[in-house]
Amino acid sequence: MENTMFCYQCQETAGCSGCTKVGVCGKQPEVANMQDLLIYTTKGISEITTKLRKEGKTISKEINHMITLNLFTTITNANFDENVFFDRVVMTLNTKKELLAELNNKESLSQAALWESFNKAEMEAKAKTVGVLATENEDVRSLRELITYGLKGLSAYSKHANALGYDNEEVDAFLQEALAKILDDKLSVDELIQLTLATGKTGVDGMALLDTANTSTYGHPELTKVNIGVGTKPGILISGHDLKDLEMLLKQTEGTGVDVYTHSEMLPAHYYPAFKKYSHFIGNYGNAWWKQKEEFESFNGPILMTTNCIVPPKDSYKDRVYTTGAAGFPGCKHIAGEPGEYKDFSEIIEHAKRCAAPTEIETGEILGGFAHNQVMALADKVVDAVKSGAIKKFVVMAGCDGRAKSRNYYTDFAKALPKDAVILTAGCAKYKYNKLQLGDIGGIPRVLDAGQCNDSYSLALIALKLKEVFGLQDINDLPIAFNIAWYEQKAVIVLLSLLYLGVKNIHLGPTLPAFLSPNVAKVLVENFGIAGIGTVEDDIKLFFN
């Protein structure tokens, strides 16, 4: 039977080879194909913007933002609405048509840059011919997709920074140039490998941009105990990653009698000083994204999804799910507004007033806020603990969580760590162990949570600072091991960024990406020491030999 789609960009892809009938995430074939067409048209317009830059012309922020958002909407579990992708394809084609009129040299443009059709039937037919499998050579396909997924992750950083009024033209230009290069059939495997590492370099720049945007706007994250219980008033649960959306929601709910709770990757918002002034910002409700079917049910009030990670909602609470920004799901109310624009949340606030208060599912507090500035403030204490031998090793366990039972490995691994080991984490992977009672070492908690997956930059800065403090030439000489869980494309750009920074011997699980061909995987193993995970017992021996 012919495939109705093909997608293997996330860790849970069917059979660790590819989703061909419907996405494990719930993505329907029509959506997957229209996403493929959006990526294709975005590569085409990026080819034109790259050539225009070479002719000395300026690309507007609006076009840069459109290209960034095109990529971001295709990230795993972000948007399931076919109409959104059709509209974005049309918008991209219209913009491309305008840019073509400005371009002097059109002769060397690829088919992607020249293709133009506003007929939906033709679009649907085209979509089936331009997806992942359109590249026949397995190794070229693997590298093209590795780069594309890295760029999708980079788009997330840029989008969040853009929402706060921060842009980096060099990051935008690279993202578009790299998309254009993926179209070039003359690029060799070696050249694509170099482009992969260059993507990692720009990933560092993109993370630095977002870190500056977040900390300049909301202050540096600080040591914070976050309540995981509930109050007595109706609430709104905000999930995803967008801090600007949270800020607007908190301002608009002030004095309304409606409380605000974070979910999953929005937990680190509590670490920022700017949000602590809101007395109705109660705490964090629930766990990682994949548990939302049970937790959204028991929350009772409306939920605002600001970005990925949406699990197709149950009918019993679907009418309480609102989306905004890059997020979307058919049948759920979408709150309009481009990144950085004012959004009117009055409808969701009025909805909340009609709902019961959240049902309590746990009580207590969890500790976080260990981004780079906070850890640097504790630097003397940390260095003394390492020098005295109280801390023997740091283990970076950043990344993503997911529903696969194999991910219980990370809970068991955290429990099995020697008592003189400290976990450095960021991203929703922390939910596998951030509620365990792992104690501290001389007052230093054994789980140091830097924040969202976007905040993996903090972990890199901490490692580089330790390298400087201990006078080491090579970051790999530090007492740091990397045992990272991945799920989607933001984890890909984090991995590429770490490789660019020279980090080796990263263990990646629970499975290696399906989009790595055997030859590309071999390059990563031989040059960077990339490896999978084994049993907890074997890996503890490996890391602590």
C-alpha positions, 0 to 999 in steps of 0.5 A, spaced: 500 500 500 502 506 498 504 511 503 500 517 504 505 521 508 512 520 510 515 523 517 521 521 521 523 528 525 521 526 532 523 520 536 517 517 537 516 516 529 513 509 528 518 503 528 524 508 529 523 508 521 518 513 519 510 515 520 507 513 513 499 512 514 498 517 520 503 521 525 504 517 532 503 525 534 496 525 531 498 528 525 494 527 519 497 525 512 493 532 509 497 536 514 504 532 513 503 533 506 501 541 506 507 541 511 512 538 506 509 543 501 510 549 506 518 547 507 519 546 500 516 553 498 520 556 504 526 553 501 524 557 495 523 564 498 529 563 502 533 562 495 531 568 493 532 572 499 539 569 499 540 572 492 537 579 494 542 579 500 548 578 495 545 583 491 546 588 497 538 588 498 535 588 505 530 583 507 525 586 511 524 583 519 517 582 516 519 577 511 524 574 516 519 573 521 514 569 516 520 565 514 522 563 521 514 562 523 513 557 517 519 553 520 516 553 527 509 551 525 512 545 522 515 543 529 512 536 532 506 537 536 505 545 534 500 545 529 495 540 526 490 545 522 491 543 515 488 550 513 493 554 517 499 551 512 495 552 506 494 559 508 502 560 510 503 557 503 499 562 499 502 567 503 509 565 502 508 564 494 505 571 494 511 574 498 516 570 493 512 573 487 514 580 490 521 579 491 522 575 484 520 582 481 526 585 485 531 580 483 536 581 477 539 574 476 533 569 476 536 564 471 540 560 476 534 559 481 531 552 482 524 549 481 523 551 488 524 558 487 520 558 481 514 554 483 508 558 483 501 555 484 495 558 488 490 552 486 489 547 492 488 541 488 495 543 484 498 544 491 496 537 494 499 534 488 505 538 488 506 536 496 506 529 495 512 530 490 517 534 495 517 531 501 523 527 505 523 522 500 524 526 494 531 526 495 533 519 493 541 518 496 540 516 503 546 520 506 544 526 502 537 525 505 539 524 512 544 530 512 539 535 509 534 533 514 538 533 520 540 540 517 532 542 516 530 539 523 536 543 526 533 550 523 526 548 525 529 548 532 533 554 531 526 558 528 523 556 535 529 561 539 528 566 533 521 566 534 521 567 542 526 573 541 522 576 536 516 576 540 520 580 545 523 585 540 530 582 539 532 580 532 539 578 529 540 579 522 546 574 521 542 568 524 536 570 519 540 570 513 544 564 515 537 560 516 535 562 509 542 561 506 542 554 509 535 552 507 537 555 500 543 550 500 539 544 501 536 545 494 543 544 491 544 537 488 551 539 487 553 539 494 557 534 496 556 529 503 562 533 506 560 540 504 553 538 507 557 535 514 560 542 514 553 546 513 551 541 519 556 544 523 555 551 521 548 550 523 550 548 530 554 555 530 548 559 529 544 555 534 549 558 539 548 565 536 540 563 536 540 561 543 544 567 546 539 572 542 534 568 546 537 568 553 539 576 552 531 577 550 529 573 556 533 576 561 533 583 559 526 583 559 524 579 565 531 579 569 535 573 570 532 567 573 533 566 580 533 560 585 525 559 586 521 554 590 515 553 585 508 551 588 505 544 585 498 545 589 492 549 587 488 555 590 481 555 591 479 560 585 478 558 577 484 558 573 487 558 566 493 553 565 498 556 560 503 551 556 508 551 551 514 556 551 512 563 550 514 568 555 511 574 552 504 570 551 504 569 559 506 576 560 500 579 557 495 573 560 498 575 567 497 583 566 490 581 563 488 577 569 490 581 574 484 583 579 479 578 575 479 573 580 482 568 575 489 565 577 494 563 572 498 556 572 504 554 568 504 547 565 510 543 562 515 547 559 512 554 562 514 552 569 521 556 568 517 562 568 516 562 575 524 563 576 524 570 572 523 576 577 518 580 573 513 574 574 513 574 581 510 580 582 503 577 580 500 574 586 495 570 582 501 567 579 499 560 583 504 555 581 505 549 576 500 544 575 502 537 572 508 534 569 511 534 562 507 535 555 505 528 554 500 527 560 496 533 558 490 528 557 489 527 564 491 533 567 487 538 562 481 534 564 482 535 572 484 542 571 477 544 570 479 551 567 481 553 560 488 551 557 492 556 553 497 553 548 502 558 546 507 553 542 508 546 541 507 541 545 499 539 543 497 532 544 490 531 540 485 533 545 479 529 548 472 531 546 471 532 554 475 538 554 477 540 547 472 546 548 477 549 553 483 548 549 485 555 546 491 556 541 495 562 539 502 563 535 504 557 531 500 553 535 493 550 532 488 544 532 482 544 528 476 545 532 480 549 538 479 557 538 485 560 536 487 567 539 490 571 533 496 575 534 503 575 530 509 575 535 510 581 539 503 584 538 498 585 543 493 579 544 486 579 547 485 574 552 478 576 554 475 570 551 479 565 555 478 569 561 471 570 561 471 562 560 475 561 566 470 565 570 465 560 569 469 554 571 471 550 577 477 551 581 483 546 579 482 539 582 488 538 586 493 532 583 499 533 588 502 538 593 509 541 595 514 545 591 519 543 586 526 547 586 529 551 580 532 557 577 539 555 576 540 558 569 547 561 568 547 567 572 545 564 578 550 558 578 555 563 577 553 567 583 554 560 586 561 559 583 565 559 589 561 554 592 561 549 586 568 550 585 570 548 592 565 542 592 569 540 586 576 541 589 574 538 595 571 532 592 564 533 594 562 533 587 565 528 583 561 529 576 556 533 573 551 529 569 547 533 563 541 530 563 537 536 559 532 535 553 525 532 552 520 527 555 516 523 552 510 517 553 515 511 551 516 506 557 523 506 555 524 513 558 523 511 565 531 509 564 532 516 566 528 516 572 532 510 574 538 513 572 537 519 576 536 514 582 542 510 581 547 516 580 552 516 586 551 521 591 557 525 589 554 527 582 549 533 580 544 533 575 544 539 570 538 539 566 533 544 562 527 542 558 521 537 560 526 531 561 527 534 568 520 531 569 523 524 569 526 526 576 525 533 578 520 531 584 525 525 586 528 527 593 535 527 591 538 531 596 544 536 596 551 536 596 553 542 602 547 546 600 548 545 592 541 541 590 543 535 586 538 537 580 540 544 577 534 546 573 536 551 568 529 552 565 526 551 558 529 547 552 531 553 550 535 555 556 540 549 554 545 555 552 545 556 560 548 549 561 553 550 555 555 557 559 556 553 565 561 548 562 565 553 559 565 557 565 568 551 569 573 550 563 576 557 564 576 556 572 579 550 572 584 552 567 583 546 562 584 547 554 579 542 552 571 542 555 571 534 554 577 534 560 571 537 565 568 532 570 561 532 566 558 527 562 552 528 557 546 523 557 541 527 553 534 525 552 531 527 545 524 528 542 523 533 537 527 539 533 529 543 538 533 538 541 536 537 534 539 544 534 541 543 542 545 537 539 548 541 533 550 546 538 554 542 543 558 539 537 560 545 534 562 547 541 567 541 541 563 537 546 564 529 545 561 523 547 554 525 548 549 519 549 543 520 546 536 516 547 532 513 548 533 511 541 538 514 536 534 519 530 531 515 525 533 520 520 540 518 521 543 514 515 548 508 517 553 512 514 551 519 517 551 516 524 558 513 523 561 520 522 558 522 528 560 516 532 567 516 529 568 524 529 564 526 536 563 519 540 555 520 539 552 514 542 546 511 544 544 509 551 544 502 554 542 499 561 542 503 567 547 499 570 552 499 564 551 506 563 553 508 570 559 504 570 561 507 563 560 514 566 563 513 573 569 508 571 
